[in-house]
């Protein structure tokens, strides 16, 4: 009994220190049949933060399902159409009728394990990368090895060079069109070579893309999905901030936080990545 009391007092002391370090960002509780998850909403993404709190307050995402689950990638939910949806029904197109302007802030916020991010339509129909009004995903991802991080950095450099090329091409587009209409192929080749030379000059003047060391370390240790970085808005993070009661429960095997994320991601799914057995969420704001 004395040993258990000592453990409880130690846990309580750790909890108080943790609370003192948390700051003033809102915290939302997501309850599932596998256990509870808590997400901290970033004040640096105010439109997404406020919208998520609104969704919770108005019950829009409460009782929705995690309707898209891919082990080693992420779990997605927040589709209002998933409430009371029939087994096997296609989901993922529902929402509150609006989208949110992107608040992408990479590398400050990136897709490490536990990142809370906004789903959205693809670039072809959504070049501004506007976020879904209600659908979100929590990243599970996987550990990223050094060689893959090098490949990601090389792709970043290629994208950097391509962006310069596209901007210059816009400037010379009329000239290229005129030369092509006049069938002056030699002049077209000369102008293309000139554009590429200018691309190289501008690229050499810029700092080549490099993944920050803290981002690399996170991907190498806890894992994540780096290919989504700088393309989707990350607006929160799954946290392991258990109450004293929850810490006592965890001693007896109850799942919390990342354990719940992994348990959901491991569920059997159909061909549309919808879990065979529904995973409903109950959501409430713990702290504003």
N, C-alpha and C positions, 0 to 999 in steps of 0.2 A: 504493500500500500504506500509506504514511504517512497519507494522507488518510482511508482507511478506519479505521485504528487510532485516529485522532483522533476520528472519529465515534463509534466504539465506546466510547472513554473518556468522551466527553461524555454518551452515553446511559447509561452506568453511573453516572455522578455524579448525573444526574437521577433515576435509579431509586432510589438510596440516599436522596435527599431525599424522594421520594414515599413510600417505605416508612416513613420516620420520621414522616410526617404521618398515616398511615393509622389508627392506634389499634389496638384489640384486638378488632375485630369479625371474626367468621368469614368466610372466603372460599371459595366453591365454584366449581369449574370445570365448565362445560357444553361438551362437545365435540360438534361436528356435522360433517357432510361439507362444510359451507361454511366451517368454521373454528371457533375457540374463543371462548367468552364466559366472563367471570368475574363473579360476583355477590357483593356484600357483604351479609351478613345483619345486620339491625339488632338491637343488644342491647336497644333499647327495645320490641321486640316478642318477648319471650322465649319465649312458647308456640309461635309460628310459627317462630322461629329454631331452637329445639330440635327441633321436629317435622321441619323440613326436613333437619337434620343426621341425624336418625334415618332418614328416608326414603332418604338417600344411603347411610348405613352399612349398612342392611339390603337395599340393592339394589332397593327398591320402585319408584323412578322411573328407575333405570338401564335403558337400552334401550327406554324408552317413546318415543312419537312426539310431535312437535309436530303434534297432530291437528286443531287449529283455527287457521287463519291468515287474518287479514284485513288487507290492505295499508292503511296509514294508521290502523290501530287497535292491534292487538296480535298476539302469537303465544302460543298456549296449549298446554300439555302436562301430563304427569304422570298420565295415566290408565293405571293398570296393565293395563286391558283392551286397550290399544293394542299391547302386546308381541305380535309375530307376528300382528297382526290382518290379516285378508284385505283386499285392495285394495277400497276402496269401502264397507267395513263401517262402520255408524254408531258413533261413539265419543263420549265425553264424560260418560258416566254412571258410570264406574268410580271406585273409591277403596279405601282401606284398611279401611273399615267404621266410621269415626268422623268427627266434625267437630271444629273447634277454635273456642273462643270468640273473638269479634271482638276485635282489638287496633287499632282505627282511631284514629289520632292525627293528624288533620288540624288545622292546616296543616303540622305538622312533617314529616309524610310525605305526599306527594301524587303524582299520576299524571303526572309529567313523563316524558319519553322515557327508557327504560331502567329504569323502576320495576318491581320484582319484586313481584307482588301475588297474593293468594289468590283463586282462583275460588270461587264459592258458588252455592247455589240462590237464586231470587228472593225478594223480600220477602213475597209472599203466603204461601209455605210456610215462610219462614225470616225472621220479623220481627226476630230477634235478630242477623241478619247473620252467622251462624256460617260459618266458612270450610270449604271442602272439605279433607279430610284429606291429599290429595296433589296435586290439580290446581292449577296456578298459571299465570300469564301474565306476559309481559314486554311493557310498553307500548312501542309505536312512536309512535302518535299523529301529530299534524301541528302545524305552526306555527299559533298562535291569534292572530288580529288583535284590535285594540283594541275594535272594535265588538262582537265576540263576547264578549269579556271583560266588557263592560258588561252584555250580556244575561245572562251567567252570574251576575253580581252581583245583578241585578234578580230573577232566579229565586231566589237565596239569600234576598233580603229577603222575597219572597212566601212562601217556605217557613218563614221565621222567624215571619211573621204567622200562617200557617196552624197552626203548632205552638201558638201562644198560643190561637188559636181552639179547637182540638181539646181543649186542657187545660181551658178554661172550659166548653166544651160538656159535658164529663164531669160537671162540678159541677152544671150546670143540666138535665141530661138527664131526671131524674125529673120535674121541674117541667114541662118541655116535653111529655113524654109524657102527663102528667095533663091539661094544657090541651087537647092534641089529642084525647084520648079524650072530653073534655067538649065538644068542638067549639067551643071558645072561641077563634076565629081572631084576633080583635082582640087578646086577651091574648097569644096566641102571637107576633104581630107585635111587640108591645111588648117582650116578653122577648128576642126576637131582636135588636131594636134596642139593648136594654140590653147584651146580650153583645158586640155589635160596638163599642159605645162603650167598654166595658171593654178590649176587644182593642186599640183605638187608644191608650188611656191607657197600658197596659202596654208596647205597642210603642214609644211615644215615650220611655219611661223606659229602654229598652234601647239599646245601641250597635248601629246598623244593620249588617247583614252587609256586609263589605268584604273582597275577596280581598287577602291580604298582598302588599306590593310585590315581595318576592323571588319569590313564587309566580307573579305576573303576568309578571315578567321572564323566568323560566324558560320559561313557556308561549309567550312572544313570541319567544324566541331558539332554544331547542332543541326546543320543542314538547311535546306530550303529549295526554292525554285528560281534561280537567278535569271532564267530566260524571260521572266515576266517583268523584270525591273525596268523602270522608266517607261512602262507602257500602260500600267494599271495603277490606280490610286490606292496606296496602302494608308489606312486611316486609323489603325489600332493594332494592338498586340495582345495575344493570349498571355496571361500572367499566372504565376503560381502563388498567389497571395491568399493563402488559406486562413480562415478564422481559427481560433483556438479549438472550437468544436469540430471543425473540419479536419484539423490536424490529428485530433484524437481519433476521429472516424477513419482517417487514412492508416492509422496503426492497425486497424482491424480489416483492412483490405478494400475500403471504398475508394473508387477512382475519382481523381480530380485533374483538371487542367490538361496537360499534354497526354496523360494516360487516356483520357476520354477521347481526345483527338485521334490518337492511334487506334483506339477501339472502334470508333466509327469508320475510320479509313479502311479497316480490315474486313468490313462486312461484305458479304456476297451481293453482287449487283446484277441487274439485267443488262441487255445489250445497249441500253441508253444510259448506263451508269447509275440507274436509280436502285437503291438498296431493295432487295427482295422483301425484307421486313421494314416497314416504315420507321423512320427515326424522327420523331416529333420534337420540337424545341419549345420550351416555355421560357419567356424572356422578361427580365425586369431590371430596372435601374437600381443599382446599389448605392451609387454616389454620383452627384452631379458636380 
